[in-house]
Every structure is written in structure tokens, then in C-alpha cells.
Amino acid sequence: MAVMSDATPAPIMGQREFVALMAMIMALQALAIDAMLPALAQIASDLDVADPNRRQLVVGVFLVAGGLGALVPGALADRYGRRPVLLVSLACYIVFSLGCAVVQDFTALLALRSAQAISSAGLSVLPSAIIRDRHSGDAMARMMSTIFVIFMLVPMIAPSMGQAVLLFAGWRWIFVMLALLSLMVMVWVAIRLPETLRPEYRQPILPMTIASNMLIAASNRSAFGYVVGGGLTFAALLGYVNSSQQLVGEHFGAGTAFPLIFGATALGMGVASFFNSRIVERFGARRVSHAALFAFIAISSLQCVLAYSPHETLLQFMPVMAMNICMVGFIGANFGSIALQPFAHMAGAAASVQAFLRMAGGSLLGLLIGLAYDGTARPLALAFLLSGIVALLAVLWSEQGKLFRRLTPPGVDRPVVVPEAH
């Protein structure tokens, strides 16, 4: 066995530019979801969709397909490098965005959205692998949180961007906007992003090697509970996203103020990510995220009390929902960083399989939560509470019952043990 350090040579790209680029890559997937929300009713009307809940599939299908597609790009990136796979993902995003802009049938729209999500899944997988190439441990958690501060601006402004497009043009122009933004990011990546994969970490494209790497990543006990826990809290958040236009805009009567209210809740998550980036290296990713998970469960309990009380109002619902979304800001980046920590030598495959488990499972559950909408906040409140409890049980299993531990001193990364090449 050979012991290798996690340290990597500093890329030409500066830290601030790197953070901004990673955030923009991740934001494209969020834009493909959140910018659609104000247009769902118009899409349903134009494409003759009668069932009001069925319009959620424009978002839900994209999420589920993106989770399934996440299995592919990591193995390719471990063999050919991060840059070429990322550029192909961006090109596919552009092509299918333009396809969605001209579609004439709702089923065809869903098919194109699925193809877009699967072919561009590298946009959600590869940033984590690229960051893992450069950082590990609490340093990676801090970097992820810093990126999330910028990334979370997207859910804040995306519905307003979609609403602004609708004021001057039809919903099809939202897809044109997505294609243009993706083209800008693609040029940025092509010109400025260096390859971060170490030559000695390149993995062959052999079915047994890929399967072995993914099995290792999926079955590692120290990582698996955090993948499951992250997927469950992600599912609850997506359940809110899927049903938010009906719940907040229609049931609670927010109307045209919905994009602003939705953005305000995303602001809370961005603020949480900012504070997480400031404290995580001091206290450790485990301590911060475990405390946030307990708070998530407590706030979800309050959500249930309010949801089952008579005549819940928007002023009661939104502050509590915003607090819980803040907790997701402390949970998401830290859980993802902890889960990727053991896999420096196969970060692409690990990021793929973890993204698949987290996104496919979380998206499917989030879709079911959204479809369970019954004209009240009760299904959503119960989903938040149950997801928090099961996430806690999963983390307890990974940590063998011992929470709030710090496994490495501040500022110190554990060396990664990898098999010698044969």
C-alpha cells in the first residue's frame, strides 16, 4: 500500500474565479428548475394539460432524470479528465434547452427535459469532484459552503428571471435564456478551467473497474449514512419546490408576489451557507451539520403543529419554512464533503454514485411529496419531519452511534490510502 497526500498543485485559476465558476456550473441545473416555476401554469395551458398537479412533472422529471444520469459522468471524468466531460455536458444542455423551446407537445417536452437532465448530469456531479481534487476534509466543506453562497443566489432570482421573461415573451424564451447562459459558462470553462485530475488517479474504462469503484463508494459505511441523510433532506426541499407555486402562490394567496417570497426563503439558505463557510473549519463539518439536523427535526415538528392547526396563514407558514431551509444550508455542503472524504483517488466515480443516490432518490421522493399536495401544508410538513428523523438514523449508523465527533484537527487533512498500481 502507498500513502498519498491530498495536496494538489495550485491551478492557474485564482481561488475567487474558481469559486465563481463552480457556482455558475452548479447554478445552471438550479436555473433549469427554478426559472420554470412561474411558467408552469402557462406551459400547462399552452400544451393542454388538464390535471394541475401534472404540471409539476416539468420540474420533477428533470430532477429524477438528472439523478439517473449522475451515474455516468464520474467514471468518464476519472478516465478522460474533468474538462472534456464538463464541456460535453454544457453542449448537451444548450442543445436540449433549444429543443424544449420549440416543442409542441407536453409529453415531448417531458422527454426532452429528461434527455437534457441525463446528458448534462455532469454539471451537478463534476464540481464536487473538481473541488475534491483540490481540497479535503473541513477545508472542502468550507469551499463547498463558499460556493453555495453564490449558488444560492440562483433560487433567489431564478423565479423572478422566469417571471421577467414572461412579461415580455412566452415561456419558450426561458429555455432560450438557459441556452445562452450555458454558452457563456461553456466559453468560460474552455478558456480558463485547467484540468484538475492527477495523472496517477486516472481510472481505466473497464466495466469491472467502474463497478468496483462505484460499489466501494456506495457501500462505504462512513459515507453512506451521509449520502442517505443528504438525499432525504434534499427530497423534503424538492417537495417544497415542486408544490410551492400551488401551496404558496395559490393556497396561501401570494399570487404575483410568489417569486419574491420564494427568493426570500432561498436567501435564508444562502445566509446559512455563508455562516457555515465561516465556522466549519473551526468547529468541524460533523459538529455543525449534526446540530443543524437536530434543529431541522425540531423546526419540522413546529411545521406539523401549524399545518394541523385550523386556518394556518402565509405569515405563519413562511417564517418556519425559511428557518428549516436555513438548516438545509448547514446540512447539504457538510454532508456532501464528509461523504466524499474517503475517495481522493476515485473522486469522479464516488461523486457520480453519491449524486445518483442523493439526487435520484431525493428527486423521486420530492416528486411524490409534491404530488401528495392536497390543498394544505400537511403533506409537506409531515415529509420534512419524517425525512429529518430518518436522516438522523442514517447518520447515527454511519457514525456508529457517536455524534458531534471531530476526526481531524482543524486545518489538517487525513492522508488517503490508495492501492499501488499493478
C-alpha positions as CSV (number, residue, x, y, z in Angstrom):
1,M,0.0,0.0,0.0
2,A,1.2,3.5,-0.7
3,V,0.2,6.6,1.3
4,M,-0.5,9.7,-0.8
5,S,-1.2,13.2,0.3
6,D,-4.4,15.0,-0.7
7,A,-2.4,18.1,-1.7
8,T,-2.6,19.1,-5.4
9,P,-0.6,21.7,-7.3
10,A,-2.3,25.1,-7.4
11,P,-4.2,25.6,-10.6
12,I,-3.6,28.7,-12.7
13,M,-7.1,29.9,-12.0
14,G,-7.4,32.0,-8.8
15,Q,-9.5,31.0,-5.9
16,R,-12.2,33.6,-6.3
17,E,-12.6,32.9,-10.0
18,F,-12.6,29.1,-9.3
19,V,-15.4,29.6,-6.7
20,A,-17.5,31.7,-9.1
21,L,-17.1,29.3,-11.9
22,M,-18.0,26.2,-9.8
23,A,-21.1,28.1,-8.5
24,M,-22.2,29.0,-12.1
25,I,-21.8,25.5,-13.3
26,M,-24.0,24.2,-10.4
27,A,-26.4,27.1,-10.9
28,L,-27.3,26.0,-14.4
29,Q,-29.1,22.9,-13.1
30,A,-30.9,25.1,-10.5
31,L,-31.9,27.5,-13.1
32,A,-33.4,24.7,-15.2
33,I,-35.7,24.0,-12.3
34,D,-36.5,27.3,-10.5
35,A,-36.8,29.5,-13.6
36,M,-39.7,27.2,-14.7
37,L,-41.8,27.7,-11.6
38,P,-43.7,30.9,-12.7
39,A,-44.3,29.5,-16.1
40,L,-45.8,26.1,-15.1
41,A,-49.4,27.4,-15.4
42,Q,-48.7,28.9,-18.8
43,I,-47.0,25.7,-20.0
44,A,-49.9,23.6,-18.8
45,S,-52.4,25.9,-20.6
46,D,-50.5,26.1,-23.9
47,L,-49.8,22.3,-24.1
48,D,-53.3,21.3,-22.9
49,V,-52.5,19.8,-19.5
50,A,-55.7,19.4,-17.5
51,D,-54.5,18.0,-14.2
52,P,-53.0,20.9,-12.2
53,N,-50.6,18.6,-10.3
54,R,-49.3,17.2,-13.6
55,R,-47.6,20.5,-14.4
56,Q,-45.1,19.7,-11.6
57,L,-43.6,17.0,-13.9
58,V,-41.8,19.7,-15.8
59,V,-39.6,20.1,-12.7
60,G,-39.9,16.6,-11.2
61,V,-39.0,14.7,-14.4
62,F,-35.9,16.8,-14.8
63,L,-34.8,16.1,-11.2
64,V,-35.3,12.3,-11.4
65,A,-33.6,12.0,-14.8
66,G,-30.7,14.1,-13.6
67,G,-30.3,11.7,-10.7
68,L,-30.2,8.7,-13.1
69,G,-27.8,10.5,-15.4
70,A,-25.4,11.2,-12.5
71,L,-24.1,7.6,-12.7
72,V,-22.3,8.2,-16.0
73,P,-20.1,11.4,-16.0
74,G,-18.0,10.5,-12.9
75,A,-16.5,7.3,-14.4
76,L,-15.8,9.2,-17.7
77,A,-14.2,12.0,-15.8
78,D,-12.0,9.6,-13.9
79,R,-10.6,8.3,-17.2
80,Y,-10.6,11.3,-19.6
81,G,-10.4,14.2,-17.1
82,R,-12.9,16.7,-15.8
83,R,-12.7,19.3,-18.5
84,P,-13.8,17.3,-21.6
85,V,-16.7,15.7,-19.8
86,L,-17.8,19.1,-18.4
87,L,-17.7,20.7,-21.9
88,V,-19.8,17.9,-23.4
89,S,-22.4,18.3,-20.6
90,L,-22.6,22.0,-21.3
91,A,-23.1,21.4,-25.0
92,C,-25.9,18.9,-24.4
93,Y,-27.5,21.4,-22.0
94,I,-27.6,24.0,-24.8
95,V,-28.9,21.7,-27.5
96,F,-31.8,20.3,-25.4
97,S,-32.7,23.8,-24.0
98,L,-33.3,24.9,-27.6
99,G,-35.2,21.7,-28.3
100,C,-37.5,22.5,-25.3
101,A,-38.1,26.0,-26.7
102,V,-39.7,24.7,-29.9
103,V,-41.6,21.7,-28.6
104,Q,-45.4,21.5,-29.3
105,D,-46.5,18.6,-27.1
106,F,-46.3,18.1,-23.3
107,T,-45.1,14.5,-23.5
108,A,-42.4,15.6,-25.9
109,L,-41.4,18.4,-23.5
110,L,-41.0,15.9,-20.7
111,A,-38.9,13.6,-22.9
112,L,-36.6,16.5,-23.9
113,R,-36.4,17.6,-20.3
114,S,-35.3,14.0,-19.4
115,A,-32.7,14.0,-22.1
116,Q,-31.4,17.3,-21.1
117,A,-31.1,16.3,-17.4
118,I,-29.4,12.9,-18.2
119,S,-26.9,14.3,-20.8
120,S,-26.0,17.3,-18.6
121,A,-25.7,15.5,-15.3
122,G,-22.0,16.3,-15.3
123,L,-22.9,19.9,-14.2
124,S,-24.1,18.6,-10.9
125,V,-21.5,15.8,-10.4
126,L,-18.2,17.2,-11.6
127,P,-18.0,20.4,-9.5
128,S,-17.8,18.2,-6.4
129,A,-15.1,16.0,-8.0
130,I,-13.1,19.1,-9.1
131,I,-13.3,20.6,-5.6
132,R,-12.3,17.2,-4.1
133,D,-9.2,17.3,-6.4
134,R,-8.1,20.5,-4.7
135,H,-9.4,20.1,-1.1
136,S,-10.5,17.6,1.5
137,G,-12.0,17.4,5.0
138,D,-13.2,20.6,6.6
139,A,-11.3,22.7,4.0
140,M,-13.5,21.1,1.4
141,A,-16.7,21.8,3.4
142,R,-15.6,25.4,3.7
143,M,-15.1,25.7,0.0
144,M,-18.4,24.0,-0.8
145,S,-20.2,26.4,1.6
146,T,-18.5,29.4,0.0
147,I,-19.6,28.2,-3.4
148,F,-23.1,27.6,-2.1
149,V,-23.3,31.2,-1.0
150,I,-23.1,32.2,-4.7
151,F,-25.0,29.2,-5.9
152,M,-28.0,30.0,-3.6
153,L,-28.4,33.4,-5.3
154,V,-29.9,31.4,-8.2
155,P,-33.1,30.1,-6.4
156,M,-33.5,33.7,-5.1
157,I,-33.5,35.3,-8.6
158,A,-34.5,32.4,-10.9
159,P,-38.3,32.6,-10.4
160,S,-38.0,36.4,-10.9
161,M,-35.9,35.8,-14.0
162,G,-38.6,33.5,-15.3
163,Q,-41.3,36.0,-14.4
164,A,-39.4,38.8,-16.2
165,V,-39.2,36.7,-19.3
166,L,-42.9,36.0,-19.2
167,L,-43.7,39.8,-19.0
168,F,-42.1,40.3,-22.4
169,A,-42.3,36.9,-24.1
170,G,-43.7,33.4,-23.8
171,W,-42.4,30.6,-21.6
172,R,-40.3,29.2,-24.6
173,W,-37.9,32.1,-24.2
174,I,-37.0,30.9,-20.7
175,F,-35.3,27.9,-22.4
176,V,-33.5,30.2,-24.9
177,M,-32.2,32.2,-21.9
178,L,-30.9,28.9,-20.3
179,A,-29.1,28.1,-23.6
180,L,-27.4,31.5,-23.7
181,L,-26.3,31.3,-20.1
182,S,-24.9,27.8,-20.6
183,L,-23.0,29.0,-23.7
184,M,-21.3,31.8,-21.6
185,V,-20.3,29.2,-19.0
186,M,-19.0,26.8,-21.6
187,V,-16.7,29.5,-23.1
188,W,-15.5,30.3,-19.5
189,V,-14.7,26.7,-18.9
190,A,-12.9,26.2,-22.2
191,I,-10.7,29.3,-21.7
192,R,-10.0,29.3,-18.0
193,L,-10.5,26.0,-16.2
194,P,-7.4,23.8,-16.0
195,E,-7.6,20.0,-15.7
196,T,-7.6,19.0,-12.0
197,L,-7.4,15.2,-12.3
198,R,-4.0,13.8,-11.3
199,P,-2.5,11.6,-14.0
200,E,-1.9,8.8,-11.4
201,Y,-5.6,8.9,-10.4
202,R,-6.9,8.1,-13.9
203,Q,-9.0,5.0,-14.0
204,P,-9.4,2.7,-17.0
205,I,-12.8,2.4,-18.7
206,L,-13.4,-1.2,-17.7
207,P,-16.8,-2.4,-16.6
208,M,-15.3,-4.3,-13.6
209,T,-13.2,-1.3,-12.5
210,I,-16.1,1.1,-12.8
211,A,-18.5,-1.3,-11.0
212,S,-15.9,-1.9,-8.3
213,N,-15.3,1.8,-7.7
214,M,-19.0,2.5,-7.5
215,L,-19.6,-0.4,-5.2
216,I,-16.8,0.9,-2.9
217,A,-18.3,4.4,-3.0
218,A,-21.8,3.1,-2.4
219,S,-21.0,0.7,0.4
220,N,-18.6,2.7,2.5
221,R,-20.2,2.9,5.9
222,S,-18.7,6.2,6.9
223,A,-20.1,7.9,3.8
224,F,-23.3,6.0,3.1
225,G,-25.3,7.5,6.0
226,Y,-24.4,11.0,4.9
227,V,-25.5,10.3,1.3
228,V,-28.8,9.0,2.6
229,G,-29.3,11.8,5.0
230,G,-28.4,14.4,2.4
231,G,-30.8,12.8,-0.1
232,L,-33.7,12.8,2.4
233,T,-33.3,16.5,3.4
234,F,-32.9,17.2,-0.3
235,A,-36.2,15.3,-1.0
236,A,-38.0,17.5,1.5
237,L,-36.6,20.6,0.0
238,L,-37.7,19.5,-3.5
239,G,-41.1,18.6,-2.2
240,Y,-41.4,22.2,-1.3
241,V,-40.0,23.4,-4.7
242,N,-42.4,21.1,-6.6
243,S,-45.5,22.2,-4.7
244,S,-44.5,25.8,-3.9
245,Q,-46.4,27.5,-6.7
246,Q,-49.6,25.8,-5.8
247,L,-49.1,26.0,-2.0
248,V,-47.7,29.5,-1.6
249,G,-49.0,31.1,-4.8
250,E,-52.5,29.7,-4.8
251,H,-53.4,28.2,-1.4
252,F,-51.9,30.9,0.7
253,G,-52.8,33.6,-1.9
254,A,-49.3,35.0,-2.6
255,G,-50.2,35.5,-6.3
256,T,-47.7,37.6,-8.2
257,A,-45.6,38.0,-5.0
258,F,-44.7,34.3,-5.1
259,P,-41.3,34.7,-6.9
260,L,-40.2,37.3,-4.3
261,I,-41.4,35.1,-1.4
262,F,-39.7,32.0,-2.9
263,G,-36.5,34.0,-3.3
264,A,-36.6,35.2,0.3
265,T,-36.6,31.6,1.5
266,A,-33.6,30.9,-0.7
267,L,-31.9,33.9,0.8
268,G,-32.0,32.2,4.2
269,M,-30.3,29.2,2.8
270,G,-27.6,31.4,1.2
271,V,-27.0,33.2,4.6
272,A,-26.7,29.8,6.3
273,S,-24.1,28.7,3.7
274,F,-22.2,31.9,4.3
275,F,-22.0,31.4,8.1
276,N,-21.2,27.7,7.5
277,S,-18.2,28.7,5.4
278,R,-17.0,30.9,8.3
279,I,-17.4,28.4,11.1
280,V,-17.0,24.9,9.6
281,E,-13.2,24.8,9.9
282,R,-13.3,26.0,13.5
283,F,-15.9,23.5,14.7
284,G,-15.8,20.8,12.1
285,A,-18.3,19.7,9.5
286,R,-19.7,16.9,11.7
287,R,-20.5,19.1,14.7
288,V,-22.1,21.8,12.6
289,S,-24.2,19.5,10.4
290,H,-25.3,17.3,13.3
291,A,-26.5,20.3,15.3
292,A,-28.3,21.6,12.2
293,L,-30.0,18.2,11.7
294,F,-31.4,18.3,15.2
295,A,-32.7,21.8,14.6
296,F,-34.2,20.6,11.3
297,I,-36.2,18.0,13.2
298,A,-37.4,20.4,15.9
299,I,-38.5,23.0,13.3
300,S,-40.3,20.3,11.3
301,S,-42.2,19.4,14.4
302,L,-43.4,23.0,14.7
303,Q,-44.3,22.9,11.0
304,C,-46.6,19.9,11.7
305,V,-48.3,21.7,14.6
306,L,-49.0,24.7,12.5
307,A,-50.1,22.6,9.5
308,Y,-52.7,20.7,11.5
309,S,-54.0,23.8,13.3
310,P,-57.1,25.4,11.8
311,H,-56.6,28.3,9.4
312,E,-52.8,28.4,9.0
313,T,-51.7,31.6,7.3
314,L,-48.9,32.6,5.0
315,L,-47.3,34.6,7.8
316,Q,-47.2,31.5,10.0
317,F,-46.1,29.1,7.3
318,M,-43.2,31.1,5.6
319,P,-41.0,32.0,8.6
320,V,-40.9,28.4,9.8
321,M,-40.3,27.1,6.3
322,A,-37.5,29.7,5.9
323,M,-35.9,28.5,9.2
324,N,-35.9,24.9,8.0
325,I,-34.4,25.8,4.6
326,C,-31.7,27.6,6.5
327,M,-30.9,24.3,8.3
328,V,-30.5,22.6,4.9
329,G,-27.8,25.2,4.1
330,F,-25.8,23.9,7.1
331,I,-26.6,20.2,6.3
332,G,-26.1,19.9,2.5
333,A,-22.5,21.1,1.9
334,N,-21.2,19.4,5.1
335,F,-22.9,16.1,4.4
336,G,-21.5,16.1,0.8
337,S,-18.0,16.9,1.9
338,I,-18.0,14.2,4.7
339,A,-19.3,11.6,2.2
340,L,-16.6,12.4,-0.4
341,Q,-13.7,12.5,2.1
342,P,-12.5,8.8,1.7
343,F,-12.3,8.9,-2.1
344,A,-9.5,11.2,-3.3
345,H,-8.2,8.5,-5.7
346,M,-11.7,8.0,-7.3
347,A,-13.5,11.2,-6.7
348,G,-15.3,11.1,-10.0
349,A,-16.8,7.7,-9.5
350,A,-17.6,8.5,-5.9
351,A,-19.3,11.8,-6.8
352,S,-21.3,10.1,-9.5
353,V,-22.7,7.3,-7.4
354,Q,-23.3,9.6,-4.4
355,A,-25.0,12.1,-6.7
356,F,-27.1,9.3,-8.1
357,L,-28.2,8.0,-4.7
358,R,-28.8,11.5,-3.4
359,M,-30.4,13.1,-6.5
360,A,-32.4,10.1,-8.0
361,G,-33.7,9.0,-4.6
362,G,-34.3,12.6,-3.4
363,S,-35.9,13.7,-6.6
364,L,-38.2,10.8,-6.8
365,L,-39.3,11.3,-3.1
366,G,-39.5,15.0,-3.8
367,L,-41.8,14.4,-6.8
368,L,-44.0,12.1,-4.7
369,I,-44.2,14.7,-1.9
370,G,-45.2,17.4,-4.4
371,L,-47.8,15.1,-6.0
372,A,-49.2,14.5,-2.5
373,Y,-50.3,18.1,-2.3
374,D,-53.9,18.2,-1.1
375,G,-54.6,21.9,-0.8
376,T,-52.9,22.2,2.6
377,A,-49.4,22.3,4.0
378,R,-49.9,19.0,5.9
379,P,-48.2,16.5,3.5
380,L,-45.2,18.8,3.2
381,A,-44.8,19.3,6.9
382,L,-45.0,15.5,7.6
383,A,-42.4,14.9,4.8
384,F,-40.0,17.4,6.4
385,L,-40.3,15.7,9.8
386,L,-40.0,12.1,8.6
387,S,-37.0,13.0,6.4
388,G,-35.2,14.6,9.3
389,I,-35.8,11.6,11.6
390,V,-34.7,9.0,9.1
391,A,-31.7,11.2,8.1
392,L,-30.6,11.2,11.8
393,L,-30.9,7.4,12.0
394,A,-28.8,7.1,8.8
395,V,-26.1,9.4,10.2
396,L,-26.1,7.5,13.6
397,W,-25.5,4.3,11.6
398,S,-22.5,5.8,9.8
399,E,-21.0,7.3,12.9
400,Q,-21.7,4.1,14.9
401,G,-23.9,6.0,17.4
402,K,-21.3,8.7,18.2
403,L,-22.3,12.2,17.0
404,F,-20.5,15.5,17.2
405,R,-17.0,14.0,16.9
406,R,-14.2,15.7,15.1
407,L,-12.0,13.1,13.4
408,T,-9.1,15.5,12.3
409,P,-7.7,18.6,14.0
410,P,-8.5,22.0,12.4
411,G,-6.7,22.7,9.2
412,V,-5.3,19.1,8.9
413,D,-6.4,16.7,6.2
414,R,-6.0,12.9,6.7
415,P,-3.8,11.2,4.1
416,V,-5.7,9.0,1.7
417,V,-4.5,5.4,1.4
418,V,-4.8,4.0,-2.2
419,P,-3.8,0.7,-3.7
420,E,-0.5,0.6,-5.5
421,A,-0.7,0.4,-9.3
422,H,-0.1,-3.0,-10.8
